[in-house]
Amino acid sequence: MFSIAAYDGEKLIKEIEYENFDKFYNPSDNLYPQSKFKNIESLNNLNFGITIINPTENGDFIINNCTDELLNYYNLTNKDVKWRKIDEIFPYYYLTFEDILISLNKNEIESKKLKCEIKDNGKLKILIEYIFLKLNHKYIVIINNSFKDFSQIKRRDQQIFENSQQGIAIYQDKELVLMNNSYLNGEGVNLKHSEFDEKNFKLRIHKDEKIENITKKIFNKEIHSFEDEFSYINPKGEIEYYHMFLMPYTYHNKPAIKINILNITHQAKSQIKSQEYQENLRILQRLIGFEVFTWTSTDGYKYSPEIYNILEITDPNKKGENFKGTEYIQYNSLNPYYEWLEEVKSHPKKGMHFNLQYIAKTFTGKTKYLSGFYLTRMNKYSGRYDAIIGFIQDITDYYKAQRQLKKTLREKEILLKELHERASINLEVLLSLIRLDARPRKEGEKKTTIQATSNRVQSLVFVQKEFAKSQDFSTINISKVLEKIVNHLLKTYKLNHVSLHNEMEDFQLEMERSIPISLIITELALNCIDSAFPNNKEGNLYLKLVKDKKNVRISVMDDGMGIPDDFDIHNVPTPGFIIMNSLILQIHGEIRQIPKHRGAEIQIEFPIEKPSTFT
């Protein structure tokens, strides 16, 4: 019974058993068409066992050439092997190396080194070292060196053992019986037997496993090998990291365990640093609300999973390798992406960065606004950029808020201008009232008191304050203003015996008509106070506002002395009624007195909609 076992270093990767060793070298008569391949004769003079393999389109591997060294060793000729399939000539070798040949042909690996043991009923017969190479992206080269004089192997293995940069030791009978220099003094660490106590080192993968349990499993053949990493604190107080591989071994014809230890401190610390960087990056993402994507010339685009949430992608077929950002992005004309890209390609700069804002259409059809900050990486050999890292943020809410803010600012500017104009109008109205009161009086005409002028000014103040409290500065509830005006008049003239009844609907009115209506109601209320309740007679004063689709009607009513029969509201020569009738014309309104059996009622009516022309 024969067996062939292939080792990647000390790690068994494949083992095949067979019965007839002679069949191993039984050339086939099947030839492959020679015209497809170019023969390589230049390697024939080398003193190595070399085989040239040609991969075919249908997945076969054809022997192109073998050096004389190899042919003589196996007592073969070129005629026996050339242009024949390797799996027909060397079936067991092919089964052993098939995976490697396929990986080389696919350019997944560039080279491979193996050790192959051929045993006859458990006794080592041949030891072969193989090197697999890809030549000119077309040929696969197999270099082998065979040993039958195992004294050579022992001498060579002893040299390798002593000079290896990898720590090697033999564990037998619960102690280390053999250790090389690297094992004893690797990077300032003295890895002696005592250090296999779990107190002195910690396994990184099998954290809960004890080393003595592992060795028992290997000796009992429960496991073929054991591989892990461990950390160790050296005499300087620094943490060192090691890779450890345990496998069964025979030492002095007794079962043992071979230990391989390699210092991986640099790699481990780099990995830890990378992990810390990734974690910090994730924390940064959570803190600032950015998502990340990368682009490299070799791997293309890679996105963090959160980008799918931004674009509302729930379909798993649209994620991962199937995700194409360009399907969702509509680049803003204010930030032309492709123009920038061409600029980067034409004039790359080290550490170049840029900002980009663009519009995205999500998977569900929503419009979102995104902002990105991007950094480029320069390839020092080509002088071109070969990588980009981007930080993407959903700024939809911010963008809408900014637009609303700009709109509000524009409105405020307009309103501020209007307020200045309104203040100017109010001052002009006030000046007109003062001039009217100061004009020469006709014979028999009452002189206007300072208090009456003050009341009219106060009405303007009520209107102005109400506009200052409004949200949009454009309209006010005129019903509230009129109620304040009349209450103020009753308080000013100390008419505690008169009760005010508010029957007004709420009605929003702009500044231009609020001032005239406030002054009109002021005059009507003053007239009522002056005439309706003499000698502190008790009574009631009513304010009523109703509206329909076209007009608004405001009524001032009392249950006092009433109106004389010869009274004509349109022809009263007092300053107050002169002002009131002038203001009625300004708002395109009408004023009328309503006949009543008791008391008086004056009613004004004006359009709901502001007239296109306003006097």
C-alpha positions as CSV (number, residue, x, y, z in Angstrom):
1,M,0.0,0.0,0.0
2,F,1.4,3.3,-1.1
3,S,0.4,6.9,0.0
4,I,1.3,10.3,-1.3
5,A,0.9,13.2,1.2
6,A,1.4,16.9,0.3
7,Y,2.3,19.5,3.0
8,D,2.1,23.3,2.8
9,G,5.0,23.9,5.1
10,E,4.2,21.6,8.0
11,K,0.4,21.6,7.3
12,L,-1.1,18.6,5.6
13,I,-3.3,19.8,2.7
14,K,-4.0,16.5,0.9
15,E,-3.3,12.7,1.2
16,I,-4.0,10.0,-1.4
17,E,-3.6,6.2,-1.0
18,Y,-3.1,3.8,-3.9
19,E,-2.0,0.1,-4.4
20,N,0.1,-0.2,-7.5
21,F,3.2,2.1,-7.6
22,D,4.1,0.9,-11.1
23,K,0.8,2.2,-12.5
24,F,1.8,5.6,-11.3
25,Y,4.2,5.8,-14.3
26,N,2.1,4.2,-17.1
27,P,2.1,6.5,-20.1
28,S,-1.0,6.9,-22.1
29,D,-1.2,6.6,-25.9
30,N,-3.6,9.6,-26.1
31,L,-1.8,12.6,-27.7
32,Y,-3.0,16.2,-27.6
33,P,-2.7,18.3,-30.9
34,Q,0.8,19.7,-30.8
35,S,0.2,22.6,-33.1
36,K,-1.5,24.6,-30.4
37,F,1.6,24.9,-28.2
38,K,5.1,26.3,-28.5
39,N,7.8,23.9,-27.2
40,I,10.3,25.2,-24.6
41,E,13.7,23.7,-25.1
42,S,15.7,26.3,-23.3
43,L,15.0,24.8,-19.9
44,N,16.2,21.3,-20.9
45,N,19.7,22.0,-19.8
46,L,19.0,22.9,-16.2
47,N,19.9,20.5,-13.5
48,F,16.5,20.5,-12.0
49,G,13.5,18.3,-12.4
50,I,11.2,20.7,-14.4
51,T,7.9,20.1,-16.0
52,I,6.2,22.6,-18.4
53,I,2.4,22.5,-18.4
54,N,0.1,24.1,-20.9
55,P,-3.5,24.8,-19.7
56,T,-6.2,24.4,-22.3
57,E,-9.4,26.1,-22.9
58,N,-11.5,23.1,-21.9
59,G,-9.7,22.8,-18.5
60,D,-7.1,20.2,-19.3
61,F,-3.4,20.4,-18.4
62,I,-0.9,19.1,-21.2
63,I,2.7,18.2,-20.6
64,N,4.7,20.5,-23.0
65,N,8.2,19.4,-21.9
66,C,10.2,17.8,-19.1
67,T,13.9,18.3,-18.4
68,D,16.3,15.4,-18.7
69,E,16.9,15.5,-15.0
70,L,13.3,14.6,-14.3
71,L,13.0,12.1,-17.1
72,N,16.1,10.2,-16.1
73,Y,15.0,10.1,-12.5
74,Y,11.8,8.3,-13.4
75,N,13.3,6.3,-16.3
76,L,11.0,8.0,-18.8
77,T,11.5,9.7,-22.2
78,N,9.9,12.8,-23.7
79,K,8.0,10.6,-26.1
80,D,6.4,9.0,-23.1
81,V,5.0,12.2,-21.7
82,K,5.0,15.0,-24.3
83,W,1.6,16.3,-25.5
84,R,-0.3,14.0,-23.1
85,K,-2.6,15.0,-20.3
86,I,-0.9,15.1,-16.9
87,D,-3.9,13.3,-15.3
88,E,-3.3,10.4,-17.6
89,I,0.5,10.2,-17.1
90,F,0.6,11.0,-13.4
91,P,-2.9,10.4,-12.1
92,Y,-2.0,10.4,-8.4
93,Y,0.2,13.5,-8.6
94,Y,-2.6,15.2,-10.5
95,L,-5.1,14.5,-7.8
96,T,-2.7,16.0,-5.3
97,F,-1.9,19.1,-7.3
98,E,-5.2,19.7,-9.2
99,D,-6.3,22.6,-6.9
100,I,-3.0,24.4,-7.2
101,L,-2.9,24.1,-11.0
102,I,-6.4,25.5,-11.3
103,S,-5.6,28.4,-9.0
104,L,-2.4,29.2,-11.0
105,N,-4.3,29.1,-14.2
106,K,-6.9,31.5,-12.9
107,N,-4.2,33.8,-11.6
108,E,-5.5,33.4,-8.0
109,I,-2.0,32.7,-6.8
110,E,1.4,33.5,-8.4
111,S,3.4,30.6,-6.9
112,K,3.2,27.7,-4.4
113,K,5.7,25.6,-2.5
114,L,4.9,22.1,-1.2
115,K,6.6,19.1,0.3
116,C,5.4,15.7,-0.8
117,E,6.0,12.4,1.0
118,I,5.6,9.0,-0.7
119,K,5.4,6.1,1.7
120,D,5.5,2.4,1.1
121,N,3.4,0.7,3.9
122,G,4.1,3.6,6.2
123,K,7.8,3.7,5.4
124,L,9.1,6.9,3.8
125,K,10.4,6.0,0.3
126,I,10.7,9.3,-1.5
127,L,10.6,12.9,-0.4
128,I,10.0,15.6,-3.0
129,E,9.9,19.4,-2.8
130,Y,7.7,21.2,-5.4
131,I,7.7,24.8,-6.5
132,F,4.8,25.8,-8.8
133,L,5.1,29.0,-11.0
134,K,3.2,30.8,-13.7
135,L,5.5,31.7,-16.6
136,N,4.6,34.5,-19.1
137,H,0.9,34.2,-18.1
138,K,0.8,31.1,-20.3
139,Y,2.8,28.2,-19.0
140,I,2.8,26.5,-15.6
141,V,6.3,25.4,-14.4
142,I,6.7,22.7,-11.8
143,I,10.2,22.4,-10.2
144,N,10.9,19.5,-8.1
145,N,13.8,18.1,-6.1
146,S,13.6,14.5,-5.0
147,F,15.5,12.7,-2.2
148,K,16.1,9.0,-1.6
149,D,19.2,9.4,0.5
150,F,17.5,10.5,3.7
151,S,20.8,11.3,5.4
152,Q,20.8,14.3,3.2
153,I,17.4,15.1,4.4
154,K,18.4,14.8,8.0
155,R,21.4,17.1,7.6
156,R,19.4,19.6,5.7
157,D,16.5,19.4,8.1
158,Q,18.9,19.9,11.0
159,Q,20.2,23.1,9.3
160,I,16.7,24.3,8.7
161,F,15.7,23.5,12.2
162,E,18.6,25.5,13.8
163,N,18.5,28.5,11.4
164,S,14.8,28.8,10.9
165,Q,13.3,32.3,11.9
166,Q,10.3,30.4,13.0
167,G,10.4,29.0,16.5
168,I,10.4,25.1,16.4
169,A,10.2,22.8,19.4
170,I,9.4,19.1,20.1
171,Y,6.9,18.3,23.0
172,Q,7.1,14.8,24.4
173,D,6.4,13.2,27.8
174,K,4.9,16.5,29.1
175,E,8.0,18.5,28.4
176,L,9.9,20.3,25.7
177,V,12.7,18.0,24.6
178,L,14.1,20.0,21.7
179,M,14.0,23.7,20.8
180,N,15.7,25.7,18.1
181,N,17.4,29.1,18.6
182,S,14.4,31.1,17.4
183,Y,12.1,29.3,19.8
184,L,14.4,30.1,22.7
185,N,15.2,33.7,21.9
186,G,12.5,35.0,19.6
187,E,12.3,38.8,19.7
188,G,13.6,38.8,23.3
189,V,11.1,36.2,24.4
190,N,12.3,33.0,26.1
191,L,9.5,30.5,25.3
192,K,10.3,27.7,27.6
193,H,8.1,24.9,28.9
194,S,6.9,26.9,31.9
195,E,5.4,29.4,29.6
196,F,2.8,27.0,28.4
197,D,1.0,27.6,31.6
198,E,-2.2,29.5,30.7
199,K,-1.3,32.1,33.3
200,N,1.6,33.2,31.1
201,F,-0.1,33.4,27.8
202,K,-3.6,33.7,26.5
203,L,-5.0,32.1,23.4
204,R,-6.9,34.5,21.2
205,I,-9.3,32.2,19.3
206,H,-9.8,29.2,21.6
207,K,-9.8,31.4,24.8
208,D,-11.4,28.8,27.0
209,E,-9.2,25.9,25.9
210,K,-6.3,24.7,28.0
211,I,-3.0,23.8,26.4
212,E,-2.8,20.4,28.1
213,N,-6.2,19.4,26.8
214,I,-5.1,20.3,23.3
215,T,-1.9,18.2,23.5
216,K,-4.0,15.2,24.9
217,K,-6.4,15.5,21.9
218,I,-3.4,15.4,19.5
219,F,-1.8,12.4,21.2
220,N,-5.2,10.6,21.2
221,K,-5.7,11.5,17.5
222,E,-9.0,13.3,18.3
223,I,-7.6,16.2,16.3
224,H,-4.9,16.1,13.5
225,S,-3.5,19.6,14.3
226,F,-4.1,22.7,16.3
227,E,-3.7,26.3,15.2
228,D,-4.1,29.6,17.2
229,E,-2.6,32.9,18.2
230,F,-1.6,34.0,21.7
231,S,-0.4,37.1,23.4
232,Y,2.6,37.3,25.8
233,I,4.0,40.0,28.0
234,N,7.8,40.2,27.5
235,P,10.3,41.1,30.2
236,K,10.1,44.8,29.0
237,G,6.4,44.8,29.8
238,E,5.4,44.9,26.1
239,I,2.7,42.7,24.6
240,E,4.0,40.3,22.0
241,Y,1.7,38.3,19.7
242,Y,2.5,34.8,18.3
243,H,1.0,32.3,15.9
244,M,1.2,28.7,17.1
245,F,0.8,25.5,15.1
246,L,0.8,22.1,16.7
247,M,0.9,18.8,14.8
248,P,1.7,15.1,15.6
249,Y,5.3,14.1,15.2
250,T,7.6,11.1,15.8
251,Y,10.8,11.8,17.8
252,H,13.2,8.9,18.6
253,N,10.5,6.5,17.5
254,K,8.1,7.8,20.1
255,P,4.9,10.0,19.7
256,A,5.5,13.7,20.1
257,I,4.1,17.0,19.1
258,K,5.9,19.4,16.8
259,I,5.4,23.1,17.8
260,N,5.9,25.9,15.3
261,I,5.7,29.4,16.7
262,L,6.0,32.6,14.6
263,N,6.2,36.2,16.0
264,I,3.4,38.1,14.5
265,T,3.5,41.2,16.7
266,H,3.9,43.7,13.9
267,Q,1.0,42.1,11.9
268,A,-1.2,41.8,15.0
269,K,-0.6,45.4,16.1
270,S,-1.3,46.6,12.5
271,Q,-4.6,44.5,12.6
272,I,-5.5,45.9,16.0
273,K,-4.8,49.4,14.8
274,S,-6.9,48.8,11.7
275,Q,-9.7,47.4,13.8
276,E,-9.5,50.4,16.1
277,Y,-9.5,52.7,13.1
278,Q,-12.6,50.9,11.7
279,E,-14.3,51.1,15.1
280,N,-13.4,54.8,15.4
281,L,-14.7,55.3,11.9
282,R,-18.0,53.7,12.9
283,I,-18.2,55.8,16.0
284,L,-17.4,58.9,13.9
285,Q,-20.2,57.9,11.5
286,R,-22.7,57.7,14.3
287,L,-21.6,61.0,15.8
288,I,-21.6,63.1,12.7
289,G,-24.3,61.3,10.8
290,F,-22.1,60.5,7.8
291,E,-22.0,57.4,5.7
292,V,-18.9,56.1,4.0
293,F,-18.0,54.8,0.6
294,T,-14.6,54.0,-0.9
295,W,-13.4,53.7,-4.5
296,T,-10.2,52.1,-5.6
297,S,-8.9,51.4,-9.1
298,T,-8.7,47.7,-8.3
299,D,-11.9,47.0,-6.2
300,G,-14.2,49.7,-7.5
301,Y,-16.9,51.2,-5.2
302,K,-17.6,49.9,-1.7
303,Y,-20.4,51.3,0.4
304,S,-21.2,51.1,4.1
305,P,-24.5,49.4,4.8
306,E,-26.1,52.6,6.1
307,I,-26.1,54.1,2.6
308,Y,-28.9,51.7,1.7
309,N,-31.0,53.3,4.5
310,I,-30.4,56.8,3.1
311,L,-31.6,55.6,-0.4
312,E,-34.4,53.5,1.2
313,I,-33.2,50.3,-0.5
314,T,-34.9,47.3,0.9
315,D,-34.6,44.9,-2.0
316,P,-31.6,42.6,-1.2
317,N,-31.0,42.2,-5.0
318,K,-30.2,45.9,-5.2
319,K,-27.5,45.7,-2.4
320,G,-23.9,44.6,-2.4
321,E,-22.2,44.0,-5.7
322,N,-25.5,44.8,-7.5
323,F,-25.7,48.3,-6.0
324,K,-25.0,51.1,-8.5
325,G,-25.1,54.6,-7.0
326,T,-25.5,56.2,-10.4
327,E,-29.0,54.8,-10.7
328,Y,-30.1,57.0,-7.8
329,I,-28.0,60.1,-8.2
330,Q,-29.0,63.2,-10.1
331,Y,-26.0,65.5,-10.0
332,N,-26.7,69.1,-9.2
333,S,-25.7,71.6,-12.0
334,L,-24.2,73.8,-9.4
335,N,-21.6,71.1,-8.6
336,P,-20.8,69.3,-11.9
337,Y,-19.4,66.0,-10.9
338,Y,-18.1,64.9,-14.2
339,E,-16.2,68.2,-14.7
340,W,-14.6,67.7,-11.3
341,L,-13.7,64.1,-12.2
342,E,-12.0,65.2,-15.4
343,E,-10.1,67.9,-13.5
344,V,-8.8,65.3,-11.0
345,K,-7.8,63.0,-13.9
346,S,-5.9,65.8,-15.7
347,H,-4.3,67.5,-12.7
348,P,-4.1,65.1,-9.7
349,K,-2.8,66.6,-6.5
350,K,-1.6,64.8,-3.4
351,G,-4.2,65.1,-0.6
352,M,-6.7,66.6,-3.0
353,H,-10.2,66.9,-1.5
354,F,-13.5,68.3,-2.6
355,N,-17.1,68.8,-1.5
356,L,-20.1,67.8,-3.6
357,Q,-23.8,68.3,-3.2
358,Y,-26.3,66.5,-5.3
359,I,-29.9,65.3,-5.5
360,A,-30.8,61.6,-5.1
361,K,-34.0,59.8,-6.1
362,T,-34.6,57.0,-3.5
363,F,-35.7,53.5,-4.2
364,T,-39.2,54.5,-3.1
365,G,-39.3,57.6,-5.4
366,K,-38.6,60.3,-2.7
367,T,-36.2,63.2,-3.5
368,K,-33.3,63.6,-1.1
369,Y,-30.5,66.1,-0.9
370,L,-27.0,64.7,-0.1
371,S,-23.7,66.3,0.7
372,G,-20.4,64.6,0.4
373,F,-16.8,65.2,1.4
374,Y,-14.2,63.3,-0.5
375,L,-10.4,62.7,-0.2
376,T,-8.2,61.3,-3.0
377,R,-5.1,59.1,-2.8
378,M,-2.2,59.5,-5.1
379,N,-0.4,56.5,-6.4
380,K,3.3,57.3,-5.9
381,Y,4.4,55.1,-8.8
382,S,1.9,56.1,-11.5
383,G,1.4,59.7,-10.3
384,R,-2.3,59.3,-10.7
385,Y,-5.1,59.0,-8.2
386,D,-6.1,55.4,-7.5
387,A,-8.5,55.7,-4.5
388,I,-11.2,57.9,-3.1
389,I,-12.8,57.9,0.4
390,G,-16.1,59.7,0.7
391,F,-18.3,60.8,3.6
392,I,-21.9,61.2,2.7
393,Q,-24.6,62.9,4.7
394,D,-28.4,63.2,4.2
395,I,-29.0,67.0,4.3
396,T,-32.6,66.9,3.1
397,D,-34.0,68.4,6.3
398,Y,-31.2,70.9,6.5
399,Y,-31.7,71.8,2.8
400,K,-35.5,72.3,3.3
401,A,-34.9,74.4,6.4
402,Q,-32.4,76.6,4.6
403,R,-34.9,77.1,1.7
404,Q,-37.6,78.0,4.2
405,L,-35.2,80.3,6.1
406,K,-34.3,82.1,2.9
407,K,-38.0,82.4,2.0
408,T,-38.7,83.7,5.5
409,L,-35.9,86.2,5.3
410,R,-37.2,87.5,2.0
411,E,-40.6,87.8,3.5
412,K,-39.2,89.6,6.5
413,E,-37.4,92.0,4.3
414,I,-40.6,92.8,2.4
415,L,-42.6,93.0,5.7
416,L,-39.9,95.3,7.2
417,K,-40.2,97.6,4.2
418,E,-44.0,97.5,4.6
419,L,-43.7,98.3,8.3
420,H,-41.6,101.4,7.5
421,E,-44.2,102.4,5.0
422,R,-47.0,101.8,7.5
423,A,-45.3,103.8,10.2
424,S,-45.0,106.6,7.7
425,I,-48.7,106.4,6.9
426,N,-49.6,106.3,10.6
427,L,-47.6,109.5,11.2
428,E,-49.3,111.1,8.2
429,V,-52.7,110.1,9.6
430,L,-51.7,111.5,13.0
431,L,-50.5,114.7,11.5
432,S,-53.8,115.1,9.5
433,L,-55.8,114.6,12.7
434,I,-53.8,117.3,14.5
435,R,-54.1,119.7,11.6
436,L,-57.9,119.1,11.5
437,D,-58.2,119.8,15.2
438,A,-56.1,122.9,14.8
439,R,-58.0,124.4,11.9
440,P,-60.2,127.6,12.5
441,R,-63.7,126.7,13.7
442,K,-67.0,127.9,12.2
443,E,-69.5,129.8,14.3
444,G,-71.2,127.4,16.7
445,E,-68.8,124.5,15.9
446,K,-67.5,122.6,19.0
447,K,-63.8,122.8,19.7
448,T,-62.0,119.4,19.7
449,T,-60.5,118.5,23.0
450,I,-56.9,117.3,23.5
451,Q,-58.4,114.1,25.0
452,A,-60.3,113.4,21.8
453,T,-57.1,113.7,19.8
454,S,-55.4,111.5,22.3
455,N,-58.1,108.8,21.9
456,R,-57.6,108.7,18.2
457,V,-53.8,108.4,18.6
458,Q,-54.3,105.6,21.1
459,S,-56.4,103.7,18.5
460,L,-53.4,103.8,16.2
461,V,-51.2,102.5,19.0
462,F,-53.6,99.5,19.6
463,V,-53.4,98.6,15.9
464,Q,-49.6,98.9,15.7
465,K,-49.1,96.7,18.8
466,E,-51.4,94.0,17.5
467,F,-49.4,93.9,14.2
468,A,-46.2,93.6,16.2
469,K,-47.5,90.5,17.9
470,S,-48.8,88.8,14.8
471,Q,-46.8,85.9,13.2
472,D,-46.6,87.1,9.7
473,F,-46.9,90.9,10.2
474,S,-49.5,91.0,7.4
475,T,-52.9,90.8,9.1
476,I,-54.5,91.2,12.6
477,N,-57.8,90.2,14.2
478,I,-59.6,93.5,13.9
479,S,-62.3,92.3,16.3
480,K,-59.9,92.2,19.2
481,V,-58.5,95.6,18.4
482,L,-62.0,97.2,18.3
483,E,-62.9,95.7,21.7
484,K,-59.6,97.1,23.2
485,I,-60.4,100.6,21.8
486,V,-63.9,100.8,23.2
487,N,-62.9,99.4,26.6
488,H,-60.1,102.0,26.7
489,L,-62.7,104.8,26.0
490,L,-65.1,103.6,28.7
491,K,-62.2,103.5,31.2
492,T,-60.8,106.9,30.1
493,Y,-64.2,108.6,30.6
494,K,-65.0,106.5,33.8
495,L,-68.2,105.2,32.4
496,N,-68.6,102.4,34.9
497,H,-72.3,102.5,34.5
498,V,-72.1,101.4,30.8
499,S,-71.6,97.7,30.0
500,L,-69.9,96.6,26.8
501,H,-71.2,93.6,24.9
502,N,-69.0,92.0,22.3
503,E,-70.8,90.2,19.5
504,M,-68.1,90.3,16.9
505,E,-66.8,87.4,14.8
506,D,-63.1,87.0,14.4
507,F,-61.9,88.6,11.2
508,Q,-58.3,89.1,9.9
509,L,-57.6,92.4,8.3
510,E,-54.6,94.0,6.7
511,M,-52.9,97.2,8.0
512,E,-54.2,99.5,5.2
513,R,-57.8,99.0,6.3
514,S,-57.3,98.3,10.0
515,I,-56.3,101.9,10.7
516,P,-59.3,103.6,9.0
517,I,-61.8,101.1,10.6
518,S,-60.2,101.6,14.1
519,L,-60.6,105.4,13.8
520,I,-64.2,105.1,12.5
521,I,-65.2,102.9,15.5
522,T,-63.4,105.3,17.8
523,E,-65.5,108.2,16.5
524,L,-68.8,106.2,16.7
525,A,-67.9,105.1,20.3
526,L,-67.0,108.7,21.3
527,N,-70.3,110.0,19.9
528,C,-72.2,107.3,21.9
529,I,-70.3,108.1,25.1
530,D,-71.0,111.9,24.6
531,S,-74.7,111.7,23.9
532,A,-76.4,108.4,24.8
533,F,-75.9,108.2,28.6
534,P,-76.2,111.7,30.2
535,N,-76.2,112.1,34.0
536,N,-74.5,108.7,34.6
537,K,-77.5,106.9,33.2
538,E,-76.9,103.1,33.1
539,G,-76.9,101.4,29.7
540,N,-75.4,99.0,27.3
541,L,-73.1,99.4,24.4
542,Y,-73.0,96.7,21.7
543,L,-70.3,95.9,19.1
544,K,-71.3,93.5,16.4
545,L,-69.3,92.2,13.4
546,V,-70.8,89.8,10.8
547,K,-69.6,88.8,7.4
548,D,-70.9,87.0,4.3
549,K,-69.2,86.0,1.1
550,K,-68.7,89.5,-0.1
551,N,-69.0,92.1,2.7
552,V,-68.2,92.8,6.3
553,R,-70.7,94.7,8.6
554,I,-69.7,96.4,11.8
555,S,-72.4,97.8,14.1
556,V,-72.2,100.2,17.1
557,M,-75.5,100.1,19.1
558,D,-76.7,101.5,22.4
559,D,-79.9,101.5,24.4
560,G,-79.5,105.2,25.4
561,M,-81.2,108.5,24.4
562,G,-81.5,107.7,20.7
563,I,-80.9,109.8,17.6
564,P,-82.9,113.0,16.8
565,D,-85.3,112.8,13.8
566,D,-83.4,115.5,11.9
567,F,-80.0,113.8,12.4
568,D,-78.1,113.0,9.1
569,I,-74.9,111.1,9.7
570,H,-73.5,112.2,6.3
571,N,-73.8,115.9,7.1
572,V,-72.6,116.3,10.7
573,P,-70.1,119.3,10.7
574,T,-68.1,118.1,13.6
575,P,-64.4,117.1,13.2
576,G,-65.1,113.6,14.3
577,F,-67.8,112.9,11.7
578,I,-65.8,114.7,9.0
579,I,-62.9,112.3,9.7
580,M,-65.2,109.3,9.8
581,N,-66.9,110.0,6.4
582,S,-63.5,110.6,4.8
583,L,-62.3,107.2,6.1
584,I,-65.4,105.4,4.9
585,L,-64.5,106.6,1.4
586,Q,-60.9,105.2,1.8
587,I,-62.1,101.7,2.4
588,H,-64.8,101.8,-0.3
589,G,-67.4,101.4,2.4
590,E,-70.8,102.7,3.3
591,I,-72.2,104.1,6.6
592,R,-75.9,104.1,7.6
593,Q,-78.0,104.8,10.6
594,I,-80.5,102.1,11.5
595,P,-84.0,103.3,12.8
596,K,-84.7,102.0,16.3
597,H,-87.5,102.5,18.9
598,R,-84.9,102.8,21.6
599,G,-81.3,103.9,21.5
600,A,-79.2,104.2,18.3
601,E,-77.4,102.0,15.8
602,I,-74.8,103.0,13.3
603,Q,-73.6,100.4,10.8
604,I,-70.6,100.5,8.4
605,E,-70.2,98.0,5.5
606,F,-67.1,97.3,3.3
607,P,-65.9,94.6,0.9
608,I,-64.2,91.5,2.4
609,E,-61.6,91.6,-0.4
610,K,-59.2,94.5,-0.4
611,P,-60.0,96.8,-3.4
612,S,-57.4,96.9,-6.2
613,T,-57.2,100.7,-5.6
614,F,-56.9,102.1,-2.2
615,T,-57.2,105.8,-1.4
